[in-house]
Amino acid sequence: MNTNVLEKFPQNDRSALIPLLQEIQENYGYLPEEVLQQAADHVGMPLCTVYGVATFYNQFRLIPLGENVIRVCRGTACHVKSSANILFALETALNIKAGQTTRDKLFSLEVVSCIGACSIAPVISVNDEYFGRLAVKDIDKIVKKYSARKVSVSTANENQES
């Protein structure tokens, strides 16, 4: 781990654990196990305690997010407009459950309490793009759109190497 991250926090200070974990996640995008051990040693806590804190708070991730993060709104307006069906369709299309990442690391699927776009419910976001007034039939097209981006980027990279 970058020792500059650890140097920002006092050694053997248990109160520094959460800010330290936040800093680590900001640098890595998640909390790698080997880095959790270094953090535990730095604040003077057992790894199991640090792991307990990291798994208690929803803000922390123990696995890296996929290249495309799909967030499904389950707020009241979206719930009333059948966002559960949208979530199920995404889980089926991606072959993962909410909170997981596809094996190819192309997609992560998350459930959020509210996206803040109630007027276009049900709504999802993919990275920073929003899709509203969704129907289950729209899901395959959205997934294909982001899958195609990966293929076109890979093809462009291969062509540059030739």
ZALUMMI-847260 format. One record per residue: residue number from 0; residue in three letters; chain; x, y, z of N, C-alpha, C in turn. Coordinates in steps of 0.02 Angstrom, whole numbers. Layout:
// ZALUMMI-847260
num, residuo, cadena, n_px, n_py, n_pz, ca_px, ca_py, ca_pz, c_px, c_py, c_pz
NUM, ALA, A, X, Y, Z, X, Y, Z, X, Y, Z
...
END
This chain:
// ZALUMMI-847260
num, residuo, cadena, n_px, n_py, n_pz, ca_px, ca_py, ca_pz, c_px, c_py, c_pz
0, MET, A, 43, -59, 0, 0, 0, 0, 44, 62, 0
1, ASN, A, 17, 113, -27, 51, 178, -27, 61, 200, 45
2, THR, A, 123, 205, 68, 136, 223, 138, 113, 294, 154
3, ASN, A, 106, 336, 103, 81, 404, 115, 12, 403, 146
4, VAL, A, -29, 353, 128, -96, 348, 156, -91, 335, 230
5, LEU, A, -50, 288, 250, -43, 271, 321, -14, 330, 361
6, GLU, A, 33, 366, 331, 66, 421, 365, 17, 478, 383
7, LYS, A, -39, 481, 349, -89, 533, 363, -125, 521, 429
8, PHE, A, -120, 459, 455, -158, 440, 514, -111, 419, 570
9, PRO, A, -128, 439, 632, -85, 421, 688, -83, 345, 699
10, GLN, A, -24, 320, 717, -16, 249, 729, -47, 232, 797
11, ASN, A, -76, 172, 799, -108, 145, 860, -165, 189, 885
12, ASP, A, -199, 223, 839, -257, 264, 856, -319, 232, 825
13, ARG, A, -357, 196, 866, -416, 160, 842, -468, 207, 812
14, SER, A, -470, 269, 835, -520, 316, 809, -506, 335, 736
15, ALA, A, -447, 319, 712, -428, 336, 643, -451, 283, 593
16, LEU, A, -479, 228, 618, -494, 172, 574, -541, 190, 516
17, ILE, A, -598, 219, 531, -646, 233, 477, -619, 283, 427
18, PRO, A, -589, 339, 448, -560, 384, 398, -504, 350, 357
19, LEU, A, -466, 305, 389, -413, 269, 354, -444, 223, 301
20, LEU, A, -497, 187, 319, -530, 143, 271, -560, 183, 213
21, GLN, A, -587, 241, 228, -614, 284, 175, -559, 306, 127
22, GLU, A, -502, 323, 154, -445, 345, 113, -420, 287, 69
23, ILE, A, -416, 228, 99, -394, 169, 61, -442, 156, 4
24, GLN, A, -507, 157, 19, -556, 143, -34, -554, 197, -88
25, GLU, A, -541, 258, -69, -536, 311, -119, -477, 298, -166
26, ASN, A, -423, 271, -140, -363, 256, -181, -370, 194, -223
27, TYR, A, -401, 141, -196, -404, 77, -231, -472, 64, -264
28, GLY, A, -523, 100, -243, -591, 87, -268, -627, 34, -227
29, TYR, A, -592, 0, -183, -619, -50, -137, -566, -62, -83
30, LEU, A, -580, -110, -38, -533, -124, 16, -500, -192, 5
31, PRO, A, -441, -194, -26, -407, -258, -36, -387, -289, 31
32, GLU, A, -390, -355, 34, -376, -391, 97, -307, -376, 124
33, GLU, A, -257, -376, 81, -188, -364, 105, -181, -294, 133
34, VAL, A, -218, -246, 106, -214, -178, 131, -252, -171, 197
35, LEU, A, -306, -210, 204, -342, -211, 269, -295, -234, 324
36, GLN, A, -253, -283, 310, -205, -308, 360, -156, -252, 379
37, GLN, A, -132, -215, 331, -87, -159, 345, -122, -105, 387
38, ALA, A, -184, -92, 370, -223, -43, 409, -233, -67, 480
39, ALA, A, -248, -131, 489, -257, -160, 555, -193, -152, 596
40, ASP, A, -137, -169, 566, -73, -162, 601, -60, -89, 619
41, HIS, A, -76, -44, 575, -63, 27, 586, -103, 55, 645
42, VAL, A, -166, 37, 649, -208, 65, 704, -206, 20, 766
43, GLY, A, -171, -36, 762, -164, -80, 820, -226, -120, 837
44, MET, A, -258, -146, 786, -319, -185, 796, -311, -252, 760
45, PRO, A, -346, -304, 784, -344, -367, 747, -380, -360, 680
46, LEU, A, -358, -398, 631, -388, -396, 564, -463, -411, 567
47, CYS, A, -483, -458, 609, -554, -475, 613, -597, -416, 636
48, THR, A, -570, -373, 678, -607, -313, 700, -613, -263, 643
49, VAL, A, -558, -253, 606, -559, -207, 549, -608, -233, 496
50, TYR, A, -606, -298, 484, -651, -329, 436, -724, -319, 459
51, GLY, A, -736, -326, 524, -804, -316, 551, -829, -245, 538
52, VAL, A, -785, -196, 546, -804, -127, 533, -817, -118, 458
53, ALA, A, -773, -145, 416, -780, -137, 344, -844, -169, 317
54, THR, A, -865, -224, 348, -926, -257, 324, -989, -229, 356
55, PHE, A, -982, -193, 411, -1040, -163, 445, -1068, -104, 405
56, TYR, A, -1023, -63, 379, -1044, -2, 344, -1052, -14, 269
57, ASN, A, -1109, 7, 243, -1124, -2, 172, -1077, 37, 125
58, GLN, A, -1045, 87, 151, -1002, 129, 109, -939, 92, 87
59, PHE, A, -921, 38, 122, -859, 2, 106, -873, -58, 62
60, ARG, A, -826, -69, 14, -830, -126, -31, -768, -169, -23
61, LEU, A, -778, -235, -21, -722, -281, -16, -702, -311, -84
62, ILE, A, -742, -296, -134, -725, -317, -202, -729, -256, -247
63, PRO, A, -687, -255, -299, -689, -196, -344, -754, -193, -383
64, LEU, A, -775, -133, -398, -834, -123, -439, -817, -139, -512
65, GLY, A, -869, -156, -549, -861, -168, -620, -850, -103, -657
66, GLU, A, -833, -109, -720, -821, -51, -762, -884, -8, -768
67, ASN, A, -943, -41, -769, -1007, -6, -773, -1047, -23, -710
68, VAL, A, -1065, 29, -673, -1103, 19, -612, -1176, 37, -626
69, ILE, A, -1219, -14, -619, -1290, -4, -630, -1323, 3, -562
70, ARG, A, -1358, 59, -553, -1393, 71, -490, -1468, 71, -504
71, VAL, A, -1503, 28, -468, -1576, 21, -477, -1609, 57, -419
72, CYS, A, -1651, 106, -435, -1687, 143, -384, -1744, 100, -357
73, ARG, A, -1749, 97, -290, -1804, 60, -258, -1843, 107, -213
74, GLY, A, -1838, 172, -226, -1877, 220, -187, -1951, 211, -198
75, THR, A, -1991, 249, -162, -2064, 240, -163, -2093, 245, -234
76, ALA, A, -2076, 298, -271, -2104, 306, -338, -2083, 249, -384
77, CYS, A, -2021, 229, -379, -1998, 173, -422, -2028, 107, -399
78, HIS, A, -2035, 98, -335, -2066, 37, -309, -2138, 30, -335
79, VAL, A, -2175, 84, -332, -2244, 84, -356, -2247, 69, -431
80, LYS, A, -2196, 90, -467, -2193, 79, -540, -2156, 15, -558
81, SER, A, -2152, -32, -511, -2125, -100, -523, -2050, -103, -536
82, SER, A, -2011, -66, -498, -1939, -70, -506, -1913, -139, -485
83, ALA, A, -1951, -177, -446, -1930, -245, -428, -1923, -287, -491
84, ASN, A, -1967, -277, -539, -1963, -314, -603, -1902, -293, -643
85, ILE, A, -1884, -229, -640, -1825, -204, -674, -1763, -236, -642
86, LEU, A, -1761, -238, -576, -1705, -268, -541, -1699, -342, -560
87, PHE, A, -1753, -378, -560, -1753, -449, -577, -1728, -459, -649
88, ALA, A, -1750, -416, -694, -1728, -421, -764, -1653, -409, -771
89, LEU, A, -1627, -361, -733, -1555, -348, -734, -1516, -407, -704
90, GLU, A, -1540, -433, -648, -1507, -491, -618, -1505, -550, -666
91, THR, A, -1559, -560, -702, -1564, -614, -751, -1517, -601, -810
92, ALA, A, -1518, -540, -837, -1477, -524, -896, -1402, -528, -880
93, LEU, A, -1384, -508, -819, -1313, -506, -801, -1290, -570, -765
94, ASN, A, -1339, -611, -745, -1324, -673, -709, -1288, -660, -643
95, ILE, A, -1309, -607, -609, -1283, -590, -542, -1341, -565, -500
96, LYS, A, -1331, -560, -436, -1379, -530, -390, -1356, -460, -373
97, ALA, A, -1402, -420, -347, -1385, -352, -324, -1328, -357, -273
98, GLY, A, -1280, -312, -280, -1222, -312, -237, -1163, -351, -265
99, GLN, A, -1172, -381, -324, -1119, -421, -353, -1092, -388, -417
100, THR, A, -1036, -417, -440, -1003, -394, -501, -996, -454, -547
101, THR, A, -1006, -443, -612, -999, -498, -659, -927, -523, -660
102, ARG, A, -918, -586, -680, -851, -616, -681, -802, -578, -725
103, ASP, A, -827, -550, -780, -783, -513, -825, -771, -442, -801
104, LYS, A, -798, -425, -743, -789, -358, -712, -818, -302, -754
105, LEU, A, -864, -319, -799, -894, -269, -842, -951, -232, -807
106, PHE, A, -989, -267, -764, -1047, -237, -731, -1047, -252, -656
107, SER, A, -1068, -202, -617, -1086, -211, -547, -1158, -188, -542
108, LEU, A, -1197, -222, -500, -1267, -207, -492, -1281, -187, -419
109, GLU, A, -1309, -128, -410, -1323, -103, -343, -1396, -80, -338
110, VAL, A, -1423, -86, -279, -1490, -59, -264, -1480, 3, -222
111, VAL, A, -1514, 57, -240, -1510, 119, -201, -1579, 139, -178
112, SER, A, -1582, 176, -124, -1645, 197, -95, -1681, 248, -137
113, CYS, A, -1643, 293, -168, -1675, 343, -211, -1622, 375, -255
114, ILE, A, -1636, 379, -319, -1590, 412, -366, -1607, 486, -371
115, GLY, A, -1668, 503, -354, -1689, 574, -356, -1718, 593, -423
116, ALA, A, -1744, 545, -459, -1776, 559, -524, -1846, 529, -524
117, CYS, A, -1883, 543, -473, -1949, 512, -462, -1997, 525, -520
118, SER, A, -1990, 580, -554, -2037, 597, -608, -2030, 550, -668
119, ILE, A, -1974, 514, -673, -1965, 468, -729, -1961, 395, -705
120, ALA, A, -1993, 381, -649, -1992, 313, -619, -2025, 264, -666
121, PRO, A, -2002, 201, -666, -1943, 176, -630, -1880, 195, -668
122, VAL, A, -1826, 206, -630, -1765, 232, -658, -1704, 193, -634
123, ILE, A, -1655, 187, -679, -1589, 160, -660, -1537, 209, -685
124, SER, A, -1477, 203, -658, -1421, 239, -686, -1367, 188, -703
125, VAL, A, -1332, 202, -757, -1273, 163, -776, -1217, 214, -779
126, ASN, A, -1172, 208, -731, -1119, 258, -722, -1154, 325, -710
127, ASP, A, -1148, 373, -755, -1180, 438, -745, -1237, 450, -794
128, GLU, A, -1261, 398, -826, -1316, 404, -874, -1380, 375, -843
129, TYR, A, -1434, 411, -851, -1498, 391, -821, -1546, 365, -874
130, PHE, A, -1584, 313, -854, -1634, 284, -898, -1699, 282, -858
131, GLY, A, -1749, 317, -883, -1812, 321, -846, -1871, 293, -885
132, ARG, A, -1927, 288, -849, -1989, 260, -877, -1975, 192, -909
133, LEU, A, -1935, 153, -873, -1913, 88, -899, -1966, 35, -897
134, ALA, A, -1959, -10, -944, -1998, -72, -945, -1947, -129, -948
135, VAL, A, -1967, -187, -928, -1923, -245, -929, -1893, -255, -998
136, LYS, A, -1931, -242, -1050, -1907, -252, -1119, -1849, -206, -1137
137, ASP, A, -1837, -153, -1099, -1783, -106, -1112, -1715, -131, -1087
138, ILE, A, -1715, -178, -1042, -1655, -197, -1006, -1602, -227, -1052
139, ASP, A, -1620, -274, -1095, -1571, -305, -1140, -1536, -253, -1183
140, LYS, A, -1572, -205, -1208, -1543, -153, -1251, -1491, -112, -1212
141, ILE, A, -1508, -95, -1150, -1461, -56, -1109, -1398, -96, -1094
142, VAL, A, -1406, -159, -1075, -1348, -202, -1060, -1305, -210, -1122
143, LYS, A, -1337, -221, -1179, -1299, -229, -1242, -1260, -166, -1259
144, LYS, A, -1290, -108, -1246, -1258, -44, -1261, -1191, -40, -1224
145, TYR, A, -1190, -58, -1161, -1129, -53, -1121, -1082, -112, -1134
146, SER, A, -1108, -168, -1153, -1066, -225, -1172, -1030, -210, -1237
147, ALA, A, -1064, -176, -1283, -1035, -158, -1348, -978, -109, -1340
148, ARG, A, -983, -65, -1290, -929, -17, -1278, -864, -53, -1261
149, LYS, A, -869, -106, -1223, -810, -145, -1203, -780, -178, -1265
150, VAL, A, -822, -206, -1308, -799, -239, -1369, -764, -188, -1414
151, SER, A, -794, -129, -1424, -766, -80, -1469, -700, -52, -1441
152, VAL, A, -694, -45, -1376, -632, -21, -1346, -578, -75, -1354
153, SER, A, -595, -138, -1342, -547, -193, -1350, -523, -197, -1422
154, THR, A, -568, -191, -1470, -551, -194, -1541, -505, -136, -1559
155, ALA, A, -520, -77, -1534, -478, -18, -1549, -408, -28, -1520
156, ASN, A, -403, -55, -1460, -337, -68, -1430, -298, -119, -1469
157, GLU, A, -331, -171, -1493, -297, -222, -1532, -272, -194, -1598
158, ASN, A, -312, -150, -1629, -293, -119, -1693, -232, -73, -1683
159, GLN, A, -228, -39, -1627, -172, 6, -1613, -107, -33, -1603
160, GLU, A, -113, -93, -1574, -54, -134, -1561, -26, -165, -1624
161, SER, A, -66, -171, -1676, -45, -203, -1739, 2, -160, -1780
END
